[in-house]
Amino acid sequence: MEKPLVSVIIPVYNVEQYLRQCLDSVVNQTLKDIEIICVNDSSTDNSLAILNEYAARDSRIKVITQPNGGAGAARNNGLSASTGKYLSFLDSDDFFEPDMLELAYEKAEEDKADFVVFQSDQYYTDDDKFVQVAWTLREKEIPPYTPFSHRQMTDNIFKVFVGWAWDKLYNRDFVERNHLLFQEQRTSNDMLFVFSAVAIAKRITVVKKILAHQRRDAKDSLSKTRENSWYCFYDALLALRERLKTEGLYRELEKDFINYALHFSLWNIRTLAEPMKSKLIDKMKSEWFAELGIAGKSGDYFYNQKEFKEYSRL
């Protein structure tokens, strides 16, 4: 059998309320030569039944069940089982525009790209409303031509795109050659994969069109229960720094990394609920600001003075 053009990998865990919209957005893609690998992370609701129902109707769908291990493990398992020339990762409460795969695939082929980034927006279920978010792809920080690498970006390379995987299409050969994998932790499990790719890639390209929709009011979203894994972002930052060192890129990217580490640390502090918020602040002040290279730097080292002032107050 010929390999499909794209493998779409979807980790699924207790998302019965939104799963049909997600799957419909993939099975109805204008690009038909795809495989859809759904990794059931031991769901306890009707998610598996819905997956089996869709798989019975569409031979392109393959359902895998794993012991509950989180989205990072699910994506890695899906990656192992996939055969497509390109790789797409979709969260099971989000959904694609019908021509997402076709447009991203064509752009990837045109530019012989390591990966493609496209625009996304936010979707609010209760209001059936789409909200634009320009910061998911900062067009002013990339060159007016494609493809490009991180060296042609004009701002912190870790803030030009967001560290999630579902608004990108990856060349499988690039992923395998560089041994890119997701961290198998509860949250912040895609940052290492995404930002390692940004730093390593020689050929990045973009589609300046909204092709994915991120659901923002999913009641059980992991991002709303980060108190259970408040330290994961720190582990992700350490792993990313180690990868940059392994690639011989850390000296070049140290300032970008430390600035991003401050940004991401402050975001986690801001969005965490008590009592874990206070626990995180104590940990940052006593150990982690120093370990990440943030402590001891003067104000002019930081790109964002508002963030530096917030850090100074802490």
DAZI-V86132 format. One record per backbone hydrogen bond with DSSP energy under -0.5 kcal/mol. CO is the residue of the C=O (numbers start at 0). NH is the residue of the N-H. If there is no record, write none. Layout:
CO,NH  CO,NH
This chain:
3,84  4,85  5,7  5,34  6,8  6,87  7,9  7,36  8,10  8,89  9,38  10,91  11,40  14,17  14,18  15,19  17,21  18,22  19,23  20,24  21,25  22,25  22,26  23,27  25,28  29,31  31,33  32,4  32,5  34,7  34,36  35,37  35,61  36,9  36,38  37,39  37,63  38,11  38,40  39,41  39,65  45,49  46,50  47,51  48,52  49,53  50,54  51,55  52,56  53,56  53,57  57,60  59,35  61,37  61,63  63,39  69,73  70,74  71,75  72,76  73,77  74,78  75,79  76,80  77,81  78,81  84,171  85,6  86,169  87,8  90,93  94,212  96,99  97,29  98,102  99,103  100,104  101,105  102,106  103,107  104,108  105,109  106,110  107,111  107,112  108,111  113,170  114,204  115,168  116,206  118,210  118,211  119,132  120,213  121,130  122,124  122,215  122,216  123,127  123,128  124,127  128,123  130,121  132,135  133,136  135,161  136,138  137,140  138,141  140,153  147,203  148,151  149,152  155,158  155,159  159,137  161,163  164,88  164,167  166,117  167,88  168,115  169,86  170,174  171,175  172,176  173,177  174,179  175,178  182,184  184,71  188,182  189,193  190,194  191,195  192,196  193,197  194,198  195,199  196,200  200,149  202,113  202,114  203,146  203,147  204,116  205,207  206,118  206,208  208,118  208,210  210,96  211,120  212,94  212,214  213,122  216,218  217,220  220,223  221,224  224,227  225,228  226,229  228,231  230,233  230,234  231,235  232,236  233,237  234,238  235,239  236,240  237,241  238,242  239,243  240,244  241,245  242,246  243,248  243,249  244,247  248,252  249,253  252,256  253,257  254,258  255,259  256,260  257,261  258,262  259,263  260,264  261,265  262,266  263,267  264,268  265,269  266,270  267,271  268,271  272,275  272,276  274,278  275,279  276,280  277,281  278,282  279,283  280,284  281,285  282,286  282,287  283,288  286,290  287,291  288,293  288,294  289,292  293,296  297,300  298,301  302,304  303,307  304,308  305,309  306,310  307,311  308,312  309,313
